[in-house]
Amino acid sequence: MSIARGGFGRAFIACSLGAAFFFTAGCGGGGGPVLRVYTWSDYIKPELVRRFEREHGCRVALDTFESNEAMYAKLKAGAGGYDLLTPSSYMVSLMHGQGMLMTLDHALLPNLAHVDPDYLARAVDGAMDHSVPYMLVVTGIAYLEGRVRDMTPSWTMFGRADLRGRMTMLNDMRETVGAALKALGYSINTTNGDELREAERLLIEWKPNLAKLENEQYKIGLASGEFLLVHGWNGDVFQVAQENPEVRFVVPEEGTIISCDDLVVPAGSAQAGLAHAFINFLHEPRVAAENTEFIHYLCPNRTSYDLLGPETRGNPSIFLDPEVWARSEVIADIGAANALYVRVWDRLKSAK
């Protein structure tokens, strides 16, 4: 799935406090082993991290990345020392193929029995050989009700010149190129050069209407009214909606991207046992439910669903309608064809 899953919090002050926690967790006081986690920003309830630290006599140090590609590039450049990562499934496939991930020891993960089998039937690593699903993310369009006239649930909204300067799209290659491909009726995983060139032309046509391509400030900008319509992730938007009741989230009629961020242990982890313990902790049903309620993404832990509040259980953008699933796709690792997307992305970034 992308940057900063979650992040806005229940209030602006909660956001800043949460961010401060994530940069300081595990950095002060006490001894014991240190679990080093590399993840999206604000992607776990801070109290749960503290609980794990108390229960395991350890410290958790969290570092954050803004996109799968940035995380991968940093690791390939030699950054090491991490014990647990949360990349999206397509990036997990790439990393696994390059020998970057450890095979998981299921004897240390009894809570895998709670993982939703319906999701595993769709998962790339359905056997959870080297990855465990953490959170399901739905991409869509958020807007301010009453501020956008003639709103339609379609990716073509980004072609609206009357909204120029008041819209943003994600600074994420696969997400944003995928949105253009969906608008054209193509697969987000196409390797057809002609289809990708069409998507490039469409994105360059949309770009003058955008205030920016970015993954974090769109949330605050939407809540404040600086932006009227944004490309974003459901959990981010639901958190923003608690600050501004005019915020709405829709899944485009052409279909969208559904992604899963996975829990993986990098090869060479110094605390592989502790990393397994953290994965198991996150899939304890009550922990999974508490985490889902806090960050507004769905942990695919079937046992936890009955522990969720009615508002969460009844949210159609968290528990997707089967018709929405049918119109949507999961980003796949497309191997060497990824270079085609990089060229589209580079040309889009340089276009005026």
VEXFI-330638 format. One record per residue (C-alpha): residue number from 0; residue in one letter; x, y, z. Coordinates in steps of 0.5 Angstrom, whole numbers, padded with zeros to 4 digits. Last residue first. Layout:
# VEXFI-330638
{NUM; 'A'; {X; Y; Z}}
...
This chain:
# VEXFI-330638
{351; 'K'; {0010; 0043; -0032}}
{350; 'A'; {0013; 0035; -0033}}
{349; 'S'; {0019; 0033; -0029}}
{348; 'K'; {0015; 0029; -0024}}
{347; 'L'; {0011; 0026; -0029}}
{346; 'R'; {0017; 0024; -0033}}
{345; 'D'; {0020; 0021; -0028}}
{344; 'W'; {0013; 0017; -0026}}
{343; 'V'; {0012; 0014; -0033}}
{342; 'R'; {0020; 0012; -0033}}
{341; 'V'; {0019; 0009; -0026}}
{340; 'Y'; {0013; 0005; -0029}}
{339; 'L'; {0016; 0002; -0035}}
{338; 'A'; {0022; 0000; -0030}}
{337; 'N'; {0017; -0004; -0026}}
{336; 'A'; {0016; -0009; -0032}}
{335; 'A'; {0023; -0012; -0030}}
{334; 'G'; {0019; -0015; -0024}}
{333; 'I'; {0011; -0014; -0024}}
{332; 'D'; {0010; -0015; -0016}}
{331; 'A'; {0003; -0014; -0016}}
{330; 'I'; {-0001; -0009; -0013}}
{329; 'V'; {-0008; -0011; -0011}}
{328; 'E'; {-0014; -0010; -0015}}
{327; 'S'; {-0021; -0007; -0015}}
{326; 'R'; {-0028; -0008; -0018}}
{325; 'A'; {-0029; -0015; -0015}}
{324; 'W'; {-0027; -0012; -0008}}
{323; 'V'; {-0032; -0007; -0009}}
{322; 'E'; {-0038; -0011; -0011}}
{321; 'P'; {-0036; -0016; -0005}}
{320; 'D'; {-0038; -0010; 0000}}
{319; 'L'; {-0031; -0008; 0003}}
{318; 'F'; {-0031; -0008; 0011}}
{317; 'I'; {-0027; -0002; 0012}}
{316; 'S'; {-0030; 0003; 0007}}
{315; 'P'; {-0037; 0000; 0008}}
{314; 'N'; {-0036; 0002; 0016}}
{313; 'G'; {-0041; -0002; 0019}}
{312; 'R'; {-0036; -0006; 0023}}
{311; 'T'; {-0033; 0000; 0025}}
{310; 'E'; {-0039; 0004; 0027}}
{309; 'P'; {-0041; -0003; 0031}}
{308; 'G'; {-0035; -0003; 0035}}
{307; 'L'; {-0030; -0008; 0034}}
{306; 'L'; {-0029; -0015; 0039}}
{305; 'D'; {-0033; -0019; 0034}}
{304; 'Y'; {-0028; -0017; 0028}}
{303; 'S'; {-0022; -0020; 0033}}
{302; 'T'; {-0023; -0027; 0031}}
{301; 'R'; {-0022; -0026; 0024}}
{300; 'N'; {-0015; -0022; 0024}}
{299; 'P'; {-0015; -0018; 0018}}
{298; 'C'; {-0012; -0012; 0021}}
{297; 'L'; {-0017; -0007; 0018}}
{296; 'Y'; {-0015; 0000; 0018}}
{295; 'H'; {-0018; 0006; 0022}}
{294; 'I'; {-0012; 0007; 0026}}
{293; 'F'; {-0015; 0007; 0033}}
{292; 'E'; {-0020; 0002; 0032}}
{291; 'T'; {-0016; -0003; 0028}}
{290; 'N'; {-0011; -0003; 0034}}
{289; 'E'; {-0016; -0004; 0039}}
{288; 'A'; {-0018; -0010; 0035}}
{287; 'A'; {-0012; -0013; 0034}}
{286; 'V'; {-0010; -0013; 0041}}
{285; 'R'; {-0016; -0016; 0043}}
{284; 'P'; {-0015; -0021; 0038}}
{283; 'E'; {-0008; -0023; 0039}}
{282; 'H'; {-0005; -0022; 0032}}
{281; 'L'; {0000; -0016; 0034}}
{280; 'F'; {0003; -0020; 0040}}
{279; 'N'; {0004; -0026; 0035}}
{278; 'I'; {0008; -0021; 0031}}
{277; 'F'; {0012; -0018; 0037}}
{276; 'A'; {0014; -0025; 0039}}
{275; 'H'; {0016; -0026; 0032}}
{274; 'A'; {0020; -0020; 0032}}
{273; 'L'; {0023; -0022; 0039}}
{272; 'G'; {0026; -0028; 0037}}
{271; 'A'; {0029; -0025; 0031}}
{270; 'Q'; {0032; -0020; 0035}}
{269; 'A'; {0039; -0019; 0031}}
{268; 'S'; {0036; -0019; 0024}}
{267; 'G'; {0040; -0022; 0019}}
{266; 'A'; {0035; -0023; 0014}}
{265; 'P'; {0029; -0018; 0015}}
{264; 'V'; {0023; -0020; 0019}}
{263; 'V'; {0016; -0019; 0016}}
{262; 'L'; {0010; -0016; 0018}}
{261; 'D'; {0005; -0015; 0012}}
{260; 'D'; {0002; -0008; 0009}}
{259; 'C'; {-0004; -0010; 0005}}
{258; 'S'; {-0007; -0007; -0001}}
{257; 'I'; {-0013; -0005; -0004}}
{256; 'I'; {-0013; -0001; -0010}}
{255; 'T'; {-0019; 0002; -0014}}
{254; 'G'; {-0025; 0001; -0018}}
{253; 'E'; {-0028; 0005; -0024}}
{252; 'E'; {-0033; 0007; -0019}}
{251; 'P'; {-0028; 0011; -0015}}
{250; 'V'; {-0029; 0009; -0007}}
{249; 'V'; {-0031; 0014; -0004}}
{248; 'F'; {-0029; 0018; 0003}}
{247; 'R'; {-0033; 0024; 0006}}
{246; 'V'; {-0030; 0030; 0010}}
{245; 'E'; {-0035; 0035; 0012}}
{244; 'P'; {-0035; 0032; 0019}}
{243; 'N'; {-0028; 0035; 0020}}
{242; 'E'; {-0024; 0033; 0026}}
{241; 'Q'; {-0027; 0026; 0027}}
{240; 'A'; {-0027; 0026; 0019}}
{239; 'V'; {-0019; 0026; 0019}}
{238; 'Q'; {-0018; 0020; 0022}}
{237; 'F'; {-0023; 0017; 0017}}
{236; 'V'; {-0019; 0020; 0012}}
{235; 'D'; {-0012; 0017; 0014}}
{234; 'G'; {-0015; 0010; 0015}}
{233; 'N'; {-0018; 0010; 0008}}
{232; 'W'; {-0012; 0012; 0004}}
{231; 'G'; {-0012; 0018; 0000}}
{230; 'H'; {-0013; 0022; -0007}}
{229; 'V'; {-0015; 0029; -0005}}
{228; 'L'; {-0021; 0034; -0006}}
{227; 'L'; {-0022; 0040; -0003}}
{226; 'F'; {-0015; 0042; 0000}}
{225; 'E'; {-0014; 0048; 0004}}
{224; 'G'; {-0021; 0046; 0008}}
{223; 'S'; {-0017; 0045; 0015}}
{222; 'A'; {-0019; 0038; 0015}}
{221; 'L'; {-0017; 0037; 0008}}
{220; 'G'; {-0010; 0040; 0009}}
{219; 'I'; {-0009; 0036; 0015}}
{218; 'K'; {-0010; 0030; 0011}}
{217; 'Y'; {-0006; 0032; 0005}}
{216; 'Q'; {0000; 0034; 0009}}
{215; 'E'; {0002; 0027; 0009}}
{214; 'N'; {0003; 0023; 0002}}
{213; 'E'; {0005; 0028; -0003}}
{212; 'L'; {0004; 0030; -0010}}
{211; 'K'; {0002; 0038; -0010}}
{210; 'A'; {-0003; 0043; -0011}}
{209; 'L'; {-0006; 0039; -0017}}
{208; 'N'; {-0010; 0042; -0023}}
{207; 'P'; {-0004; 0043; -0027}}
{206; 'K'; {-0002; 0035; -0026}}
{205; 'W'; {-0009; 0032; -0029}}
{204; 'E'; {-0006; 0033; -0036}}
{203; 'I'; {0001; 0030; -0034}}
{202; 'L'; {-0003; 0024; -0031}}
{201; 'L'; {-0007; 0023; -0037}}
{200; 'R'; {-0001; 0023; -0042}}
{199; 'E'; {0002; 0018; -0037}}
{198; 'A'; {-0004; 0013; -0037}}
{197; 'E'; {-0004; 0013; -0044}}
{196; 'R'; {0003; 0012; -0044}}
{195; 'L'; {0002; 0006; -0039}}
{194; 'E'; {-0003; 0003; -0044}}
{193; 'D'; {0001; 0003; -0050}}
{192; 'G'; {0007; 0000; -0046}}
{191; 'N'; {0003; -0006; -0044}}
{190; 'T'; {0006; -0009; -0037}}
{189; 'T'; {-0001; -0008; -0033}}
{188; 'N'; {-0001; -0009; -0026}}
{187; 'I'; {-0006; -0003; -0024}}
{186; 'S'; {-0011; -0006; -0030}}
{185; 'Y'; {-0014; -0002; -0035}}
{184; 'G'; {-0020; 0002; -0035}}
{183; 'L'; {-0018; 0009; -0037}}
{182; 'A'; {-0019; 0011; -0030}}
{181; 'K'; {-0016; 0005; -0027}}
{180; 'L'; {-0010; 0006; -0031}}
{179; 'A'; {-0010; 0013; -0028}}
{178; 'A'; {-0011; 0011; -0021}}
{177; 'G'; {-0005; 0006; -0022}}
{176; 'V'; {0000; 0011; -0024}}
{175; 'T'; {-0002; 0015; -0017}}
{174; 'E'; {-0002; 0008; -0013}}
{173; 'R'; {0004; 0005; -0016}}
{172; 'M'; {0009; 0011; -0016}}
{171; 'D'; {0007; 0014; -0009}}
{170; 'N'; {0007; 0022; -0008}}
{169; 'L'; {-0001; 0021; -0007}}
{168; 'M'; {-0005; 0026; -0011}}
{167; 'T'; {-0007; 0033; -0009}}
{166; 'M'; {-0013; 0038; -0010}}
{165; 'R'; {-0015; 0045; -0009}}
{164; 'G'; {-0010; 0048; -0014}}
{163; 'R'; {-0015; 0047; -0019}}
{162; 'L'; {-0021; 0045; -0017}}
{161; 'D'; {-0025; 0049; -0023}}
{160; 'A'; {-0020; 0045; -0028}}
{159; 'R'; {-0023; 0038; -0026}}
{158; 'G'; {-0019; 0033; -0029}}
{157; 'F'; {-0017; 0030; -0022}}
{156; 'M'; {-0025; 0028; -0022}}
{155; 'T'; {-0024; 0023; -0027}}
{154; 'W'; {-0022; 0018; -0022}}
{153; 'S'; {-0029; 0017; -0021}}
{152; 'P'; {-0034; 0018; -0015}}
{151; 'T'; {-0038; 0024; -0018}}
{150; 'M'; {-0038; 0031; -0014}}
{149; 'D'; {-0042; 0036; -0018}}
{148; 'R'; {-0040; 0041; -0014}}
{147; 'V'; {-0035; 0040; -0009}}
{146; 'R'; {-0035; 0045; -0002}}
{145; 'G'; {-0042; 0042; 0000}}
{144; 'E'; {-0038; 0035; 0002}}
{143; 'L'; {-0031; 0036; 0003}}
{142; 'Y'; {-0027; 0031; -0001}}
{141; 'A'; {-0024; 0024; 0000}}
{140; 'I'; {-0022; 0020; -0006}}
{139; 'G'; {-0020; 0012; -0005}}
{138; 'T'; {-0015; 0007; -0003}}
{137; 'V'; {-0017; 0002; 0001}}
{136; 'V'; {-0011; -0001; 0006}}
{135; 'L'; {-0011; -0008; 0010}}
{134; 'M'; {-0007; -0008; 0016}}
{133; 'Y'; {-0002; -0013; 0018}}
{132; 'P'; {-0002; -0019; 0014}}
{131; 'V'; {0004; -0024; 0016}}
{130; 'S'; {0010; -0025; 0012}}
{129; 'H'; {0015; -0031; 0010}}
{128; 'D'; {0012; -0037; 0010}}
{127; 'M'; {0005; -0034; 0011}}
{126; 'A'; {0002; -0040; 0007}}
{125; 'G'; {-0002; -0035; 0003}}
{124; 'D'; {0004; -0031; 0001}}
{123; 'V'; {0001; -0027; -0005}}
{122; 'A'; {-0006; -0026; -0001}}
{121; 'R'; {-0013; -0027; -0004}}
{120; 'A'; {-0014; -0034; 0000}}
{119; 'L'; {-0011; -0031; 0006}}
{118; 'Y'; {-0016; -0025; 0006}}
{117; 'D'; {-0022; -0030; 0007}}
{116; 'P'; {-0018; -0034; 0012}}
{115; 'D'; {-0018; -0029; 0017}}
{114; 'V'; {-0012; -0029; 0021}}
{113; 'H'; {-0014; -0032; 0028}}
{112; 'A'; {-0010; -0039; 0028}}
{111; 'L'; {-0003; -0034; 0026}}
{110; 'N'; {-0004; -0033; 0034}}
{109; 'P'; {0000; -0039; 0035}}
{108; 'L'; {0007; -0035; 0032}}
{107; 'L'; {0013; -0038; 0035}}
{106; 'A'; {0012; -0045; 0033}}
{105; 'H'; {0010; -0042; 0026}}
{104; 'D'; {0018; -0040; 0025}}
{103; 'L'; {0018; -0035; 0019}}
{102; 'T'; {0023; -0035; 0013}}
{101; 'M'; {0027; -0029; 0014}}
{100; 'L'; {0027; -0024; 0009}}
{99; 'M'; {0032; -0021; 0004}}
{98; 'G'; {0033; -0027; -0001}}
{97; 'Q'; {0032; -0023; -0007}}
{96; 'G'; {0026; -0026; -0009}}
{95; 'H'; {0023; -0025; -0001}}
{94; 'M'; {0025; -0017; -0003}}
{93; 'L'; {0021; -0017; -0009}}
{92; 'S'; {0015; -0021; -0006}}
{91; 'V'; {0015; -0017; 0000}}
{90; 'M'; {0015; -0010; -0004}}
{89; 'Y'; {0008; -0013; -0008}}
{88; 'S'; {0005; -0015; -0001}}
{87; 'S'; {0006; -0008; 0002}}
{86; 'P'; {0012; -0007; 0007}}
{85; 'T'; {0012; -0007; 0015}}
{84; 'L'; {0019; -0009; 0017}}
{83; 'L'; {0021; -0012; 0023}}
{82; 'D'; {0028; -0013; 0026}}
{81; 'Y'; {0032; -0007; 0023}}
{80; 'G'; {0040; -0007; 0024}}
{79; 'G'; {0041; -0005; 0017}}
{78; 'A'; {0042; 0001; 0012}}
{77; 'G'; {0046; -0002; 0006}}
{76; 'A'; {0044; 0002; 0000}}
{75; 'K'; {0039; -0004; -0001}}
{74; 'L'; {0036; -0002; 0005}}
{73; 'K'; {0035; 0005; 0004}}
{72; 'A'; {0032; 0003; -0003}}
{71; 'Y'; {0027; -0001; 0000}}
{70; 'M'; {0024; 0003; 0005}}
{69; 'A'; {0024; 0009; 0000}}
{68; 'E'; {0021; 0005; -0005}}
{67; 'N'; {0015; 0002; 0000}}
{66; 'S'; {0014; 0010; 0001}}
{65; 'E'; {0015; 0015; 0007}}
{64; 'F'; {0019; 0011; 0012}}
{63; 'T'; {0019; 0011; 0019}}
{62; 'D'; {0024; 0009; 0025}}
{61; 'L'; {0021; 0005; 0031}}
{60; 'A'; {0025; 0003; 0037}}
{59; 'V'; {0022; -0002; 0042}}
{58; 'R'; {0025; -0003; 0048}}
{57; 'C'; {0025; -0010; 0052}}
{56; 'G'; {0022; -0013; 0058}}
{55; 'H'; {0017; -0017; 0054}}
{54; 'E'; {0011; -0015; 0058}}
{53; 'R'; {0013; -0008; 0059}}
{52; 'E'; {0015; -0007; 0052}}
{51; 'F'; {0009; -0010; 0049}}
{50; 'R'; {0005; -0006; 0053}}
{49; 'R'; {0009; 0000; 0051}}
{48; 'V'; {0008; -0001; 0044}}
{47; 'L'; {0000; -0002; 0045}}
{46; 'E'; {0000; 0004; 0048}}
{45; 'P'; {0003; 0008; 0042}}
{44; 'K'; {-0003; 0005; 0038}}
{43; 'I'; {0001; 0002; 0031}}
{42; 'Y'; {0002; 0006; 0025}}
{41; 'D'; {0003; 0013; 0026}}
{40; 'S'; {0009; 0013; 0021}}
{39; 'W'; {0010; 0007; 0016}}
{38; 'T'; {0015; 0002; 0019}}
{37; 'Y'; {0022; 0000; 0021}}
{36; 'V'; {0022; -0003; 0027}}
{35; 'R'; {0028; -0004; 0032}}
{34; 'L'; {0027; -0009; 0038}}
{33; 'V'; {0032; -0007; 0043}}
{32; 'P'; {0034; -0012; 0048}}
{31; 'G'; {0034; -0010; 0056}}
{30; 'G'; {0036; -0004; 0059}}
{29; 'G'; {0031; 0002; 0062}}
{28; 'G'; {0031; 0009; 0060}}
{27; 'G'; {0030; 0013; 0054}}
{26; 'C'; {0030; 0011; 0046}}
{25; 'G'; {0025; 0005; 0046}}
{24; 'A'; {0020; 0010; 0043}}
{23; 'T'; {0023; 0017; 0042}}
{22; 'F'; {0021; 0018; 0034}}
{21; 'F'; {0014; 0014; 0035}}
{20; 'F'; {0012; 0018; 0041}}
{19; 'A'; {0013; 0025; 0038}}
{18; 'A'; {0009; 0023; 0032}}
{17; 'G'; {0004; 0021; 0037}}
{16; 'L'; {0004; 0027; 0041}}
{15; 'S'; {0004; 0031; 0035}}
{14; 'C'; {-0002; 0027; 0032}}
{13; 'A'; {-0006; 0027; 0039}}
{12; 'I'; {-0005; 0035; 0039}}
{11; 'F'; {-0009; 0036; 0032}}
{10; 'A'; {-0014; 0031; 0035}}
{9; 'R'; {-0016; 0024; 0034}}
{8; 'G'; {-0010; 0022; 0030}}
{7; 'F'; {-0008; 0025; 0023}}
{6; 'G'; {-0003; 0019; 0022}}
{5; 'G'; {-0006; 0013; 0019}}
{4; 'R'; {-0002; 0010; 0014}}
{3; 'A'; {0004; 0014; 0013}}
{2; 'I'; {0006; 0013; 0006}}
{1; 'S'; {0005; 0008; 0000}}
{0; 'M'; {0000; 0000; 0000}}
